[in-house]
Amino acid sequence: MSAPSKGNVKTILLGNKPLKEYLVEAIVSLNREVDVIEIIGRGRNIYRAVNLYNALLMRVGDRVNLKDVEIGSILVRNRRVSYIRIALQRVS
């Protein structure tokens, strides 16, 4: 499931879809002049966010730079859930 884009930032919230679908979405977003891609993985999907980042670097490594990495926890339905947010900047 992907959150809608806001301005030139594309947010990809990882869910249960195959990782290749998120990879294609990220590459298409880069081709559509999106400046920043944020990959968000929560709970059990944290490792998938890291795998998506690594796969994206293998495919388009020279076109993106790591902008920011944030880890923390948020309250979801009265439970603490860990998350990782990886921000990638498109190289002009």
BASEDREN-730086 format. One record per residue: residue in three letters; z negated, y negated, x negated of N, C-alpha, C, O in turn. Coordinates in nm, 3 decimals, always signed. Layout:
+------+---------+---------+---------+---------+----------+---------+---------+---------+---------+---------+---------+---------+
| code |    n_up | n_north |  n_east |   ca_up | ca_north | ca_east |    c_up | c_north |  c_east |    o_up | o_north |  o_east |
+------+---------+---------+---------+---------+----------+---------+---------+---------+---------+---------+---------+---------+
|  ALA |       Z |       Y |       X |       Z |        Y |       X |       Z |       Y |       X |       Z |       Y |       X |
...
+------+---------+---------+---------+---------+----------+---------+---------+---------+---------+---------+---------+---------+
This chain:
+------+---------+---------+---------+---------+----------+---------+---------+---------+---------+---------+---------+---------+
| code |    n_up | n_north |  n_east |   ca_up | ca_north | ca_east |    c_up | c_north |  c_east |    o_up | o_north |  o_east |
+------+---------+---------+---------+---------+----------+---------+---------+---------+---------+---------+---------+---------+
|  MET |  +0.000 |  +0.116 |  -0.084 |  +0.000 |   +0.000 |  +0.000 |  +0.000 |  -0.122 |  -0.089 |  -0.079 |  -0.130 |  -0.183 |
|  SER |  +0.085 |  -0.215 |  -0.061 |  +0.098 |   -0.334 |  -0.143 |  +0.065 |  -0.457 |  -0.061 |  +0.104 |  -0.469 |  +0.055 |
|  ALA |  -0.007 |  -0.546 |  -0.123 |  -0.039 |   -0.671 |  -0.056 |  +0.082 |  -0.764 |  -0.065 |  +0.163 |  -0.750 |  -0.157 |
|  PRO |  +0.096 |  -0.857 |  +0.029 |  +0.210 |   -0.947 |  +0.024 |  +0.205 |  -1.040 |  -0.096 |  +0.098 |  -1.067 |  -0.150 |
|  SER |  +0.321 |  -1.088 |  -0.135 |  +0.330 |   -1.180 |  -0.248 |  +0.281 |  -1.318 |  -0.207 |  +0.298 |  -1.358 |  -0.091 |
|  LYS |  +0.220 |  -1.390 |  -0.299 |  +0.181 |   -1.528 |  -0.273 |  +0.237 |  -1.613 |  -0.387 |  +0.191 |  -1.604 |  -0.500 |
|  GLY |  +0.337 |  -1.694 |  -0.356 |  +0.402 |   -1.772 |  -0.460 |  +0.480 |  -1.682 |  -0.552 |  +0.560 |  -1.600 |  -0.507 |
|  ASN |  +0.457 |  -1.696 |  -0.682 |  +0.525 |   -1.613 |  -0.781 |  +0.434 |  -1.505 |  -0.836 |  +0.452 |  -1.460 |  -0.949 |
|  VAL |  +0.336 |  -1.461 |  -0.757 |  +0.244 |   -1.355 |  -0.797 |  +0.262 |  -1.238 |  -0.701 |  +0.255 |  -1.255 |  -0.579 |
|  LYS |  +0.285 |  -1.120 |  -0.756 |  +0.299 |   -0.998 |  -0.675 |  +0.176 |  -0.913 |  -0.701 |  +0.147 |  -0.879 |  -0.815 |
|  THR |  +0.104 |  -0.878 |  -0.595 |  -0.015 |   -0.795 |  -0.606 |  +0.018 |  -0.655 |  -0.557 |  +0.067 |  -0.637 |  -0.445 |
|  ILE |  -0.008 |  -0.557 |  -0.641 |  +0.015 |   -0.418 |  -0.606 |  -0.121 |  -0.349 |  -0.602 |  -0.186 |  -0.330 |  -0.705 |
|  LEU |  -0.163 |  -0.311 |  -0.481 |  -0.289 |   -0.240 |  -0.460 |  -0.258 |  -0.092 |  -0.449 |  -0.192 |  -0.049 |  -0.355 |
|  LEU |  -0.306 |  -0.015 |  -0.546 |  -0.271 |   +0.126 |  -0.550 |  -0.344 |  +0.205 |  -0.442 |  -0.462 |  +0.185 |  -0.415 |
|  GLY |  -0.267 |  +0.296 |  -0.382 |  -0.320 |   +0.385 |  -0.279 |  -0.282 |  +0.527 |  -0.311 |  -0.291 |  +0.571 |  -0.426 |
|  ASN |  -0.239 |  +0.601 |  -0.207 |  -0.210 |   +0.743 |  -0.225 |  -0.062 |  +0.775 |  -0.243 |  -0.026 |  +0.892 |  -0.255 |
|  LYS |  +0.023 |  +0.673 |  -0.246 |  +0.165 |   +0.698 |  -0.268 |  +0.188 |  +0.748 |  -0.410 |  +0.104 |  +0.727 |  -0.498 |
|  PRO |  +0.300 |  +0.815 |  -0.433 |  +0.332 |   +0.857 |  -0.570 |  +0.344 |  +0.736 |  -0.664 |  +0.388 |  +0.629 |  -0.622 |
|  LEU |  +0.305 |  +0.755 |  -0.787 |  +0.304 |   +0.646 |  -0.885 |  +0.444 |  +0.588 |  -0.906 |  +0.457 |  +0.469 |  -0.935 |
|  LYS |  +0.547 |  +0.669 |  -0.892 |  +0.684 |   +0.622 |  -0.912 |  +0.722 |  +0.513 |  -0.813 |  +0.798 |  +0.423 |  -0.847 |
|  GLU |  +0.669 |  +0.520 |  -0.690 |  +0.700 |   +0.417 |  -0.591 |  +0.643 |  +0.283 |  -0.632 |  +0.708 |  +0.180 |  -0.615 |
|  TYR |  +0.523 |  +0.283 |  -0.687 |  +0.463 |   +0.158 |  -0.734 |  +0.537 |  +0.106 |  -0.857 |  +0.552 |  -0.015 |  -0.875 |
|  LEU |  +0.583 |  +0.198 |  -0.941 |  +0.659 |   +0.160 |  -1.060 |  +0.790 |  +0.092 |  -1.021 |  +0.826 |  -0.011 |  -1.078 |
|  VAL |  +0.860 |  +0.150 |  -0.925 |  +0.986 |   +0.091 |  -0.878 |  +0.959 |  -0.047 |  -0.816 |  +1.035 |  -0.141 |  -0.838 |
|  GLU |  +0.852 |  -0.057 |  -0.738 |  +0.817 |   -0.186 |  -0.677 |  +0.790 |  -0.293 |  -0.782 |  +0.830 |  -0.408 |  -0.766 |
|  ALA |  +0.721 |  -0.255 |  -0.889 |  +0.691 |   -0.351 |  -0.996 |  +0.818 |  -0.394 |  -1.069 |  +0.835 |  -0.512 |  -1.099 |
|  ILE |  +0.906 |  -0.300 |  -1.097 |  +1.030 |   -0.333 |  -1.169 |  +1.120 |  -0.420 |  -1.082 |  +1.180 |  -0.516 |  -1.132 |
|  VAL |  +1.130 |  -0.389 |  -0.954 |  +1.210 |   -0.471 |  -0.863 |  +1.152 |  -0.612 |  -0.854 |  +1.227 |  -0.710 |  -0.851 |
|  SER |  +1.021 |  -0.623 |  -0.851 |  +0.957 |   -0.755 |  -0.847 |  +0.988 |  -0.836 |  -0.972 |  +1.011 |  -0.956 |  -0.964 |
|  LEU |  +0.990 |  -0.770 |  -1.088 |  +1.025 |   -0.840 |  -1.211 |  +1.169 |  -0.890 |  -1.207 |  +1.199 |  -0.999 |  -1.255 |
|  ASN |  +1.257 |  -0.811 |  -1.149 |  +1.397 |   -0.850 |  -1.139 |  +1.419 |  -0.962 |  -1.038 |  +1.521 |  -1.031 |  -1.044 |
|  ARG |  +1.326 |  -0.980 |  -0.947 |  +1.336 |   -1.086 |  -0.845 |  +1.262 |  -1.212 |  -0.886 |  +1.221 |  -1.291 |  -0.801 |
|  GLU |  +1.245 |  -1.232 |  -1.014 |  +1.188 |   -1.355 |  -1.069 |  +1.041 |  -1.376 |  -1.034 |  +0.997 |  -1.491 |  -1.024 |
|  VAL |  +0.964 |  -1.270 |  -1.014 |  +0.820 |   -1.283 |  -0.997 |  +0.760 |  -1.308 |  -1.135 |  +0.792 |  -1.237 |  -1.230 |
|  ASP |  +0.673 |  -1.409 |  -1.147 |  +0.617 |   -1.445 |  -1.277 |  +0.500 |  -1.357 |  -1.319 |  +0.487 |  -1.322 |  -1.436 |
|  VAL |  +0.413 |  -1.320 |  -1.223 |  +0.293 |   -1.244 |  -1.254 |  +0.283 |  -1.125 |  -1.159 |  +0.301 |  -1.140 |  -1.038 |
|  ILE |  +0.254 |  -1.008 |  -1.214 |  +0.227 |   -0.889 |  -1.134 |  +0.082 |  -0.851 |  -1.157 |  +0.039 |  -0.834 |  -1.271 |
|  GLU |  +0.007 |  -0.836 |  -1.047 |  -0.131 |   -0.791 |  -1.055 |  -0.138 |  -0.648 |  -1.003 |  -0.097 |  -0.620 |  -0.891 |
|  ILE |  -0.190 |  -0.559 |  -1.085 |  -0.209 |   -0.419 |  -1.047 |  -0.358 |  -0.401 |  -1.021 |  -0.440 |  -0.427 |  -1.109 |
|  ILE |  -0.392 |  -0.357 |  -0.900 |  -0.533 |   -0.340 |  -0.864 |  -0.558 |  -0.195 |  -0.828 |  -0.491 |  -0.138 |  -0.741 |
|  GLY |  -0.656 |  -0.135 |  -0.894 |  -0.699 |   +0.001 |  -0.862 |  -0.847 |  -0.001 |  -0.831 |  -0.927 |  -0.057 |  -0.907 |
|  ARG |  -0.885 |  +0.061 |  -0.719 |  -1.026 |   +0.066 |  -0.680 |  -1.074 |  +0.210 |  -0.675 |  -1.002 |  +0.299 |  -0.631 |
|  GLY |  -1.197 |  +0.232 |  -0.719 |  -1.257 |   +0.364 |  -0.712 |  -1.180 |  +0.468 |  -0.789 |  -1.159 |  +0.456 |  -0.910 |
|  ARG |  -1.137 |  +0.572 |  -0.717 |  -1.066 |   +0.683 |  -0.781 |  -0.926 |  +0.646 |  -0.827 |  -0.862 |  +0.723 |  -0.898 |
|  ASN |  -0.877 |  +0.530 |  -0.788 |  -0.742 |   +0.488 |  -0.827 |  -0.740 |  +0.400 |  -0.952 |  -0.635 |  +0.347 |  -0.988 |
|  ILE |  -0.853 |  +0.383 |  -1.017 |  -0.857 |   +0.304 |  -1.140 |  -0.770 |  +0.367 |  -1.247 |  -0.694 |  +0.297 |  -1.315 |
|  TYR |  -0.778 |  +0.497 |  -1.263 |  -0.696 |   +0.563 |  -1.366 |  -0.548 |  +0.551 |  -1.333 |  -0.465 |  +0.545 |  -1.424 |
|  ARG |  -0.513 |  +0.548 |  -1.204 |  -0.373 |   +0.534 |  -1.165 |  -0.321 |  +0.395 |  -1.198 |  -0.204 |  +0.379 |  -1.232 |
|  ALA |  -0.407 |  +0.294 |  -1.189 |  -0.367 |   +0.158 |  -1.226 |  -0.335 |  +0.152 |  -1.375 |  -0.238 |  +0.088 |  -1.415 |
|  VAL |  -0.417 |  +0.217 |  -1.456 |  -0.392 |   +0.220 |  -1.600 |  -0.265 |  +0.299 |  -1.630 |  -0.186 |  +0.259 |  -1.716 |
|  ASN |  -0.243 |  +0.410 |  -1.560 |  -0.121 |   +0.488 |  -1.579 |  +0.002 |  +0.407 |  -1.539 |  +0.105 |  +0.415 |  -1.605 |
|  LEU |  -0.007 |  +0.330 |  -1.431 |  +0.105 |   +0.246 |  -1.389 |  +0.135 |  +0.140 |  -1.494 |  +0.251 |  +0.114 |  -1.525 |
|  TYR |  +0.030 |  +0.079 |  -1.550 |  +0.048 |   -0.020 |  -1.656 |  +0.120 |  +0.042 |  -1.776 |  +0.214 |  -0.018 |  -1.830 |
|  ASN |  +0.076 |  +0.160 |  -1.818 |  +0.138 |   +0.227 |  -1.933 |  +0.283 |  +0.265 |  -1.904 |  +0.369 |  +0.250 |  -1.991 |
|  ALA |  +0.311 |  +0.313 |  -1.784 |  +0.448 |   +0.349 |  -1.747 |  +0.536 |  +0.225 |  -1.743 |  +0.652 |  +0.230 |  -1.784 |
|  LEU |  +0.482 |  +0.115 |  -1.693 |  +0.558 |   -0.009 |  -1.686 |  +0.589 |  -0.061 |  -1.826 |  +0.699 |  -0.111 |  -1.851 |
|  LEU |  +0.494 |  -0.049 |  -1.917 |  +0.518 |   -0.090 |  -2.056 |  +0.625 |  -0.005 |  -2.122 |  +0.705 |  -0.056 |  -2.201 |
|  MET |  +0.628 |  +0.123 |  -2.092 |  +0.730 |   +0.210 |  -2.151 |  +0.870 |  +0.173 |  -2.101 |  +0.967 |  +0.183 |  -2.175 |
|  ARG |  +0.879 |  +0.131 |  -1.973 |  +1.010 |   +0.100 |  -1.915 |  +1.059 |  -0.040 |  -1.952 |  +1.176 |  -0.057 |  -1.987 |
|  VAL |  +0.970 |  -0.139 |  -1.944 |  +1.011 |   -0.279 |  -1.963 |  +0.915 |  -0.351 |  -2.058 |  +0.879 |  -0.466 |  -2.034 |
|  GLY |  +0.875 |  -0.286 |  -2.164 |  +0.773 |   -0.338 |  -2.254 |  +0.802 |  -0.475 |  -2.313 |  +0.710 |  -0.554 |  -2.334 |
|  ASP |  +0.930 |  -0.503 |  -2.340 |  +0.964 |   -0.630 |  -2.402 |  +0.974 |  -0.744 |  -2.300 |  +0.984 |  -0.860 |  -2.338 |
|  ARG |  +0.970 |  -0.712 |  -2.171 |  +0.984 |   -0.815 |  -2.067 |  +0.852 |  -0.860 |  -2.008 |  +0.850 |  -0.954 |  -1.929 |
|  VAL |  +0.740 |  -0.795 |  -2.044 |  +0.609 |   -0.832 |  -1.989 |  +0.504 |  -0.841 |  -2.100 |  +0.512 |  -0.772 |  -2.202 |
|  ASN |  +0.408 |  -0.927 |  -2.077 |  +0.291 |   -0.939 |  -2.165 |  +0.166 |  -0.921 |  -2.081 |  +0.164 |  -0.958 |  -1.963 |
|  LEU |  +0.063 |  -0.865 |  -2.141 |  -0.066 |   -0.851 |  -2.074 |  -0.129 |  -0.989 |  -2.064 |  -0.153 |  -1.053 |  -2.166 |
|  LYS |  -0.157 |  -1.033 |  -1.943 |  -0.213 |   -1.165 |  -1.922 |  -0.365 |  -1.159 |  -1.911 |  -0.436 |  -1.240 |  -1.971 |
|  ASP |  -0.415 |  -1.063 |  -1.833 |  -0.559 |   -1.057 |  -1.807 |  -0.597 |  -0.918 |  -1.758 |  -0.518 |  -0.851 |  -1.692 |
|  VAL |  -0.718 |  -0.875 |  -1.793 |  -0.775 |   -0.752 |  -1.740 |  -0.915 |  -0.786 |  -1.690 |  -0.995 |  -0.847 |  -1.761 |
|  GLU |  -0.942 |  -0.746 |  -1.567 |  -1.073 |   -0.774 |  -1.508 |  -1.128 |  -0.644 |  -1.452 |  -1.058 |  -0.572 |  -1.381 |
|  ILE |  -1.254 |  -0.615 |  -1.482 |  -1.321 |   -0.499 |  -1.423 |  -1.447 |  -0.548 |  -1.354 |  -1.506 |  -0.648 |  -1.394 |
|  GLY |  -1.486 |  -0.477 |  -1.252 |  -1.606 |   -0.517 |  -1.179 |  -1.628 |  -0.425 |  -1.061 |  -1.573 |  -0.315 |  -1.054 |
|  SER |  -1.711 |  -0.471 |  -0.969 |  -1.735 |   -0.394 |  -0.848 |  -1.742 |  -0.491 |  -0.730 |  -1.785 |  -0.605 |  -0.743 |
|  ILE |  -1.700 |  -0.440 |  -0.615 |  -1.702 |   -0.518 |  -0.492 |  -1.772 |  -0.436 |  -0.384 |  -1.785 |  -0.314 |  -0.396 |
|  LEU |  -1.818 |  -0.503 |  -0.281 |  -1.885 |   -0.438 |  -0.171 |  -1.783 |  -0.407 |  -0.062 |  -1.723 |  -0.498 |  -0.004 |
|  VAL |  -1.763 |  -0.278 |  -0.034 |  -1.670 |   -0.234 |  +0.070 |  -1.747 |  -0.142 |  +0.164 |  -1.794 |  -0.036 |  +0.124 |
|  ARG |  -1.759 |  -0.184 |  +0.290 |  -1.831 |   -0.106 |  +0.391 |  -1.970 |  -0.067 |  +0.345 |  -2.010 |  +0.049 |  +0.355 |
|  ASN |  -2.044 |  -0.164 |  +0.294 |  -2.182 |   -0.147 |  +0.248 |  -2.195 |  -0.050 |  +0.130 |  -2.302 |  +0.009 |  +0.110 |
|  ARG |  -2.089 |  -0.033 |  +0.053 |  -2.094 |   +0.050 |  -0.068 |  -2.030 |  -0.027 |  -0.182 |  -1.934 |  -0.101 |  -0.161 |
|  ARG |  -2.082 |  -0.010 |  -0.300 |  -2.024 |   -0.071 |  -0.419 |  -1.908 |  +0.014 |  -0.467 |  -1.921 |  +0.135 |  -0.484 |
|  VAL |  -1.793 |  -0.050 |  -0.488 |  -1.674 |   +0.020 |  -0.536 |  -1.625 |  -0.051 |  -0.662 |  -1.606 |  -0.173 |  -0.662 |
|  SER |  -1.606 |  +0.025 |  -0.768 |  -1.555 |   -0.030 |  -0.893 |  -1.406 |  -0.059 |  -0.880 |  -1.336 |  +0.007 |  -0.803 |
|  TYR |  -1.359 |  -0.158 |  -0.955 |  -1.217 |   -0.189 |  -0.953 |  -1.171 |  -0.237 |  -1.090 |  -1.252 |  -0.276 |  -1.174 |
|  ILE |  -1.039 |  -0.232 |  -1.109 |  -0.976 |   -0.291 |  -1.226 |  -0.857 |  -0.372 |  -1.177 |  -0.783 |  -0.328 |  -1.089 |
|  ARG |  -0.840 |  -0.490 |  -1.233 |  -0.725 |   -0.574 |  -1.201 |  -0.654 |  -0.605 |  -1.332 |  -0.712 |  -0.665 |  -1.422 |
|  ILE |  -0.529 |  -0.563 |  -1.341 |  -0.448 |   -0.583 |  -1.461 |  -0.338 |  -0.682 |  -1.425 |  -0.258 |  -0.655 |  -1.335 |
|  ALA |  -0.333 |  -0.795 |  -1.493 |  -0.231 |   -0.897 |  -1.466 |  -0.129 |  -0.897 |  -1.580 |  -0.164 |  -0.902 |  -1.697 |
|  LEU |  -0.002 |  -0.890 |  -1.541 |  +0.109 |   -0.889 |  -1.637 |  +0.193 |  -1.014 |  -1.616 |  +0.227 |  -1.048 |  -1.503 |
|  GLN |  +0.226 |  -1.081 |  -1.723 |  +0.308 |   -1.202 |  -1.720 |  +0.450 |  -1.167 |  -1.763 |  +0.470 |  -1.102 |  -1.866 |
|  ARG |  +0.549 |  -1.209 |  -1.685 |  +0.689 |   -1.185 |  -1.721 |  +0.728 |  -1.279 |  -1.835 |  +0.695 |  -1.398 |  -1.833 |
|  VAL |  +0.796 |  -1.226 |  -1.934 |  +0.842 |   -1.305 |  -2.048 |  +0.977 |  -1.365 |  -2.012 |  +1.067 |  -1.295 |  -1.967 |
|  SER |  +0.990 |  -1.495 |  -2.033 |  +1.117 |   -1.563 |  -1.998 |  +1.222 |  -1.542 |  -2.104 |  +1.334 |  -1.592 |  -2.091 |
+------+---------+---------+---------+---------+----------+---------+---------+---------+---------+---------+---------+---------+
